[in-house]
Amino acid sequence: MTELSEKILQHLSEHQPVNTLELATLFEEDHQKIIGALKSIEAHGNLVTSEPQSEKFIELTSEGKSIVENGSHEAAIYNAVPETGVQQAELMKLPNAKVGFSKAMSAGWICVDKNGGAPIIKRKVHKIVDTVQANLKLILSGHAAQIADNIKQEYKKRKLIQEVVLKSFVLRKGPEFSLNLQKLETDLTAEMLISGSWQGQKFKDYNFDALGVPPDCGTLHPLLKVRSQFRQIFLEMGFSEMPTSNYVESSFWNFDALFQPQQHPARDAHDTFFVSDPQVTASSNIPQDYMERVKKVHSQGGFGSIGYRYDWKIEEAQKNLLRTHTTSCSARMLYKIAQEKFRPTKLFSIDKVFRNETLDATHLAEFHQVEGVIADYDVTLGDLIGVFAEFFKKLGITELEFKPAYNPYTEPSMEIFCFHNGLGKWIEIGNSGMFRPEMLLPMGLPENVRVIAWGLSLERPTMIKYGLTNIRELVGPKVDLEMVHRSPICRLDK
């Protein structure tokens, strides 16, 4: 590049002004290389002045060049029609037949005879002049000015010609003109300052607006950022994290242990993904004495409840499925705690659950559930509301409302609403309640132990935080990777 730059300076010292297009022809170099050498010269100071120029001209497209060689599409259609005529269906098999037929009809070269049933195309004139081919030859030879503007516009619409803008520069000697390119210094060193040699040096300009090279590093997905903050809040409040690695769960732990009846609609294939292989779990994997107590409370009642009064079947409890909530993990942990000497405990989990949902802007077939569980002696609904207030305050949410709801395994149950300032309305953010005695006492927990629990999705607060209206922009092939890369550290209180 330095050699080409010096050739340009040498030519400019003897001939000025000069156009970069002329230099490209003279030096037999690509014009873009000449422009690159010019930029290199300009980086060394005011050696030259450059005045931008632009020239518009018309050139043929590949289709236009083909017409110059072979004739226009309408001429090809005319030449394909014999004196006796040809069926239209046969004629339309030719390349570019549609446009050629239309133009030949408009020019009055051919006509359609429909008297014999199938349309027959016949010649209407004995001789034609292919003006399209003739005009394109004029343009190719540089005589486009001889063709009327309306004709050229028509050729543009047919994509036979295109307008090209050629940009170049007119060069002249600058106030600091020199035949040699002095190497520019990029660093001001201590030696230069001590010796004073910096005064005779030329320094390369610094671009203070340059962003620099972005660091080559990984980026956390917004869901992981919000999940990390939720997890930190739970840990700050003294919760322990539950193991949640078993995506495939038995119906017993997912439904039966939660006092959810076997005929409940949620246990239908329209709402739950059942596993085909293995289709069932072995009964030996379920604690037998506990399973008998669950069976009894479902079918006969107990602990002050009359139960559901139906014939409980182990075959239903053994069916494997993709867990529909992480409350199945809570049930496993509470049963484990009940087998030991009970002590008050606070548990949480954040992991995937699966529902057979219809996919839309706010629903996916898999999502993350955030669940909190507190087991202690004689806790009340007031304790639950108090924990809510502290938990959501750490998320920057202070305006809460509660609405009575129904869940098979909690009584009382409440839906949680918060006021969203950005949307200007109350939105549902989760569900909560106190686990029923029919769920807890068969596990072996003491009678005066109460368990309060609540759950919410991870996706909804993430969508609110990042201003997303469609959940499919958060996961899957529609994720904006640039958004993931540039998103700041998660702050839900802003």
Secondary structure, DSSP 8 states (H G I E B T S, - for coil): -HHHHHHHHHHHHHS-SEEHHHHHHHHT--HHHHHHHHHHHHTTSSSEEEEEEEEEEEEE-HHHHHHHHH--HHHHHHHTS-TT-EEHHHHTTSTTHHHHHHHHHHTTSEEEE-TTSS-EEEESSS----HHHHHHHHHHTT-GGGS-HHHHHHHHHTTSEEEEEEEEEEEEE-TT--SS----B----HHHHHH-GGGG--B----TT------------HHHHHHHHHHHHHHHTT-EE------EEEHHHHTGGGT--TT-GGGSTTTS-B-STT-B--GGGS-HHHHHHHHHHHHT-BTTB----S---HHHHTBEEE-S-THHHHHHHHHHHHHS----EEEEEEEEEE-----BTTB-SEEEEEEEEEEEET--HHHHHHHHHHHHHTTT---EEEEEEEETTEEEEEEEEEEETTTTEEEEEEEEEEE-HHHHGGGT--TTEEEEEEEEESHHHHHHHHT-S-GGGTSSTT--HHHHHH--S--TT-
